[in-house]
Amino acid sequence: MSHASLGLPVGRGLLYLIVAGAAWGTAGAAASLVYRTSDIGPVTLSFWRCAIGFVLLLAARLLRPRVRPAVPVPLGRRLLRAGATGVGLAVFQTA
């Protein structure tokens, strides 16, 4: 396999893995701390995590330069895909 076909530089991919690993590793400790210091339950904590994540992703999307895909995807399909992804992540965080 040619390395020219990869869409992401190795350094950036490693940085993404490091950030994801740090976020994954600290999520349980942070949730435990929140449970001990407040009366927030797991569903409420999941809601706020998803809401804050949504705001951060929206801000990142607005700050990124806009790139048009070669083949435009219909709006209905994009909304369905975004909605399904959001519901899946919300169920995952709550579970």
Secondary structure as UniProt FT lines:
FT   HELIX           3..5
FT   HELIX           10..37
FT   HELIX           42..63
FT   HELIX           75..94
//
